[in-house]
């Protein structure tokens, strides 16, 4: 039986833009909301604060839950629960972390998102969230993309 991985991510808004981080694996490139896995014994907020510092050099204050979603590999090899929190930058200077898979970090205009490869595929939801300014938390259910 597999393990469900919990990933905490930050939703940081600046005007009409959202902070995104580009990852690369082999020849594939894709964008995610910055964040990462929760380790055993670590709070979700603590994991997000740690991951933000590692990936973006930013210190954040973790706010309310924005939404959750899941990525479930149809082949049964991977299951990730994504917990996305509104977050506020409280320190640091933006630059991409040292991990090899991290390629770049930047604010992306929400109108660019539908033309980008996002994992999970959140572009439509993020655009709607920014345009409708929905403050309530929502579970998006399973989302998967190759």
Secondary structure, DSSP 8 states (H G I E B T S, - for coil): ----EEEEEEE-EETTEEEEEEEEETTEEEEE-SEEE--TT--HHHHHHHHHHHHHSEEEEEEEEEEEEEEE-TTSS-EEEEEEEEEEEEEE-----S-TTEEEEEEEEGGGGGGS-BSS--HHHHHHHHHHT--S-EEEEE----
